[in-house]
């Protein structure tokens, strides 16, 4: 048997395999289609319609507000309002708090870069 005939045989074998897989895929698609249609009972269709209508009804006002830019203005206004009230509450609670004696502050830590510089300078001085 020549090399060409061996290749032809392999190609024919692969074509048959491909045709079989295609037939399996078509059968599975038909089974899925049938089970999908059976699953959609009238009650489920009504519930799906109600849910999608509710979602679209809730989404539509948001779309309009976003397009007009009013939503951003409202968010900005509300964030400023909440920030103002929380700052006011903090100021009031600070007025009511008892005065504490001044505590001794800890020495701030030296940043790592400054430590490295000191080491390098010290090494230079030693040399």
N, C-alpha and C positions, 0 to 999 in steps of 0.2 A: 504494500500500500504506500502510495506516494504521500508526500507531505501535504500537497494540495488537497487530496482526498480526505486526509485526516482533518484538515481545517474545514472542509465542506461539511463533514459529518458533525463536527463541533458546532458549526453555525446552525445546521438543521436541528440539532438537539436543543440549542438555546432558543431557537424560534418556537419550537413546540412548548418548551417551558414557559416562554413569554405568553403564548396563547392561552395556556392553562391558567397562569396567574391573572391574565386579563379577564378570563371567564369567571374566576373566583371573585375578583373585584366587582364585576357586574352583579353577580349573585348577592354579594354582601350589601351592595348599594340598594338593590331591590328589597332585601330583607329590612334594612334600616328604614327605607321609605315607608314600607308597610307598617312597621311597628311605630314609626313616628305618627302616621295618620291615625292609628288605633289609639295612641296615647292622648290625642287631642279630643277630649270629650267636650260636649257643649258647656259644661260647668267650668272647665279649665279655660276655655276660650273666653268666657265672660269674665272670669277672674283676671286673666292676662290683659284683657281690654281695660278693665277698671284700673289695674295697677299702672299700665302704661299711660292712661289718661291722667291719672293723678300725678305721675312723675312729670309728664309734659306740662300739666297745669302749674306745677310748682316751679318748673324750670323757666317757663316763659317770662314771668315777672323779673326773674333774676337776669335773663338775657337783656330785657329792655333797660333795666337799671344799669347794667354794665355798659351798654352801648351809649347811654346818655351821660355817663360819668357821675351820676348822682350817687351811686353806690360808694365810690371812692370818697366823695364829700361827706357822706354819712359816716363812713368808717373813721375818717379823720376827725370829724366832729366828736364822735363817741369816744375815741381814744383820748382826745384832749380833755373831754369831760371827766373820764375816769382818772386820768393822770392828775387833774386838778383836785378832785375830791380826795384822792389818796394822799396827795401832798398836804392838803389841808388837815386831814386826819393825823398825819405824822407830826405836823406842827403843833396841833392841839395836845397830842400825847406827850410831846417833848416839853410843853409848858407844865403839864401835870406831873412829870417825872421828878423825883427828888434829886437835889443837886448831889453829885458824887464828888468825892475828893479827887484831885488830879492824881493819876497813877503815873508811875515812872515808866517812861517809854523804853522799849528794848532798843538796843543798838541795831541799826539797819544792817542787814547782811551785805557783805561786799560782793558785787557781781563777779561771776567767774572770769570775765575778761580782765577785770582789774587785778584779780589774783594772778592771772597768767602774766600780765605786764610786770607785776612786782617781782615775780620769780625770774623773769628774763632780765630785768634790771639788776636784781641781786646777783645773778650769775655773771653779768657783765662787770659789776663792781668787783666781784671776787677774782676775776681773771686778770 
